[in-house]
Amino acid sequence: MKQEKSNELRQRGLVSVLLLFLALVGITTATVAWFTIADHTRLNSISMNVTTGVSMRFDLDPHGKFMDYTKTLTFEQIARRIQQEKGYSAADTPLEPVTTSDGVTFTFRDGTIADVNRGIYLEFTLHFMAEKDMVVHLTSASGADGAPGTAITSEVAGLPESMRISFTAAGQTYIFDPGLGNNGEIFLSGKIFGLPSSEKMVYNNINSLFSLTEGVDQPVLVRIWLEGTDELCTNALKGSNYALTLRFEGTTEDNQLFTGR
C-alpha cells in the first residue's frame, strides 16, 4: 500500500515537473524575438514618399484654403519637420524595436516607455483637407497619375512585415500591419488592418480611416515603428535599409472612389 502511494506521488511529481518545463518552453518561445533583437536590431536609412488622390490634399501645416495644400510630400520634407519638432535627424537615427497596445504609447521589451524625441520610432503630423466630404482610405493601388500605392520594401526579407504604421485622427487610431493582407480587427479606440496587393485593391471598411469635411483641416498624427514582438523581427534585420510609400484615396460613405482631377 505504501509502495503504491509512493509511486503515485512520484508520478504526480514528474507530471508537475513536465508541466513546468512546458510552461517555460512556451514563455521562451513567445519572447524569443525580444531576446534576440532587443539590443542589436536597428534599421538604417529610410526613403519615404506620401501622396493623395483626387479632391484631397495635405501638408505639414494647416492652411485656410484647399489650394494651399499639396499632393505629395517627400521624406526630406518630413525629416526636416521632425528635426525641428523633436530635435534629431530622422535620416541618421535608426529605428529600434518597440511594441504598443494602442498605436499611441510605445514601450521596450522591459516595459519602459520609449522616448519619441530619441528617434526610436517616427512621429509627425499630416494636415488633410478635401474639396468635398469624403472617407479617407490607405491604398496599395497606384494613382491615375502613376504615383505608386502604399508599400514597404527592403532588400531584407521579413522587414516589411515587421513594420507598423498608425494614424490617429479625432480620437481614433488606425494601425496598418503589412502582414495582415486584406483583413482587419477592431479594438477599443480604433482598428488594425492590412491591404491586399495593388491589383486586388478594393475600397471597403477594412482599409477606411478617418473622414474629411469639405474645406475643414483635419490633423492626423502618423507613427512608424519596428514591431519588436513580430516573429520576423530578428537580428537578420540589423542595419537594413527600407523604402516606404504611403498613398491615400477618398471615397463616398459607401466606398465609391472619387475620380476626376
N, C-alpha and C positions, 0 to 999 in steps of 0.2 A: 504494500500500500504506500509506504514511504517512498519506495523507488519510483512508483508511478507518478506520485506528486512531484518528486524531484525532476523527473523527465518533463512533466507538464510545465513546470516553472522555467526549466531550461529552454524549452521550445518558445514559451512566451517571450523570454529574454531575447532569443535570436530574432524573433519576429519584430520586436521593438527596435533592435539594432538595425535590422534591414530597412524598416520604415524610416528611421532617422537618416540612414545612408541615402535612401531615395530622395528624401526631402532636401538633403544637402546638395545632391546632384541637380535637383530641379532648380534650386536657388542659383547654383553656379551657372547652369545653362542659361537662365533668364538674364543674368547680369554680365555674361561674358563679353558682350560688346563694350560695355562701360570699362571693364577691367583691361581690355586690350587697347583701347584708344584714348582713355582719359588724359594721359599725359603726353601723347605722341601725335595724334592725328591733327593736322592743320590743313586748311585749304588755302592755296596761294591766290594768284590773280584771278579777277573776275571780269568778264565782258558782259555788259547789260544794255538792252535796248527795250524801250517801252513805247507802245503805240496804241492808238484808238481807232475805232471805226467811224462811220458817218454820224453826223449830228451830235458828236460828243468830242470834247477836248479836255485837256488837263494842264496843270503846271505845278511848279513847286511853291507858288504863292497864290493867294486868292486874288481875283480881279472882279471888276464891276461889270464887264461886258464879255460876251462869249468870244468875240474875235480877238480878245487879248490873251486867250489861252492857246496852247499849241497841240499838235497831234503826235509829236514824237519827243522823247527825252532820251538822252544817252547816259551811260554810266559816268562819264566825265562830269556832266552837269549835276547828277545826283551825288557823286563823290564830293564835289565842291561844297554842296549844301551840308552834307554830313560833317565835313571838316569844320564848317562854320558853326554848326549847332552842337556837335559832340566833341570836337577838339582833336580828332585823329584822322589819319589818312586811310580811307576805305580801300584805296588802291594798294596800299602797302601793308595793311593789317590783316592777317589770315583769320578766317573763322575758326572757332573751336567748338567741339561737341557740347550741346546743351539739350535740355528737354523742357517741355511745358505741357500743362494740362488744359490750358485755355488759349494759347497763342498770344498771350499778353505778358505773362511773367515767366522768366526763364531761369532754370537752375542747373548747376553742375550735378555730377553723379552723387556727391555727398549731401545734396540738398541746399547748398548755399546759393544765394541769388546771384546771377551773372549781371555784371555792371554793363549797361548798354553803352556807356561812354568809353569802354575799352575796346570796342570793335569785335567783341566775341560773337555777336550777331549784328546784322544790319537793321537799322530802323530809320525811316524817313516818311514824310507826309506828301501825298499827292492830292491836289485840289482838282476836282472834276466839275464840269458844267456842261449842260446839254441844251440844244435848241428846242427840245420837246421832252415831255415826260417819258421816262424810259426805265427799264430794268437793265442793269449792267451785268454782263457775263464775262468770265475769263474764257478765252477760246484758244484752241490749238490750231484753228483754221487760219490760213493766210488771208490777208485783206485783199479787196478788189484791186488795190494799188500795188499788190505784190509783197507788201510787208509781211514778214513771217509771223506765224502764230506762236503761242506760248510754248516754250520748250526749255529744258535744261540739258545741256550737252557737256561731255567731258571725254578726254581720251582714256579715262579710267572707268571701267565697267562698275556699276553699282553706285557711283557717285550721284547721278541724277535722282535715283530713288531714295537716297539718304537726305536729300534736301527738303525743306518745307518753306512755304511762304504763307503768311497770314495777312488778311486785310480787315481792319477794324473801322467800321463806319456806323454812326448813330447807335452806338452801344452794342452792336453785334459784331462777332468775329468769324471770318470765313477762312478756313485753313486749306490750302492746296497741298495735297500729298501726291506726287507724281506716280507713286506705286499703286494707287487705288484704281486706275483705269476709269471706266465710266460708272463709278459708284460713289455714294455719299452717305454720311451718317450725321444725324442731328445731335448736338449736345446742348447743355443748358443755355449758353449765351451765343450760340451760332451753329456752325456745322463744319465738318471736314469732308473734302471731296477730291475726286480725281478728274482727269479729262481723257476722252478717247483719242485715238490718233486723228490727225488732221482730216484725213479723207472720210472719217466716220463721225466727225463733229456734228452734234445735234444740240440745239439750244433748249435747255429744259431747267427744271427746278433744282437739279443736282448742281449745275455749274452757274446758277444765278447768284449774284452778290447783292449789292445794295441798289437802291432806287435813286433816280435823279429827278428833280422837279425843274421844269423849264426855267432857265435863267437864274437858278439858285446854286451857289457854290457849295460843294459837298467835300469836306476834308476826309481823307482816308489814310489811316496810319498803316504803313506797309512794313512788315518784318520778314527777314530772310535768315534762316539758320540751318545748321547741320544737326540733324536729329540723332543724338547720342544713343538712344535706345533702339534704333533701327538695326536689324541684323546685318545689313550691308555696310554699316558704318564701322569699318575696321581699319587697321594700320595700312591697308592697301591704298587708302585714300590720301595718305600723308603727302603733302606738298603738291597736290593736284591742282591743275588749272581748270576752270569751268566757264561756260558761257550761259547766260540767262536772257531769255526773251519773254516779255510779258505783253500780251495783246488783249485789249478789252473791246467788246462789241455791245451795242444796245439793242434791246428788243421791246416789243409791247408786253403788256402783262401776261398775254397768252403765248409768249415766247416766239413771236414772229419777228424776224430780223428786219431792222430798218435798212433800206437801200437808198441810193442816191449819191449826193456829193459828199 
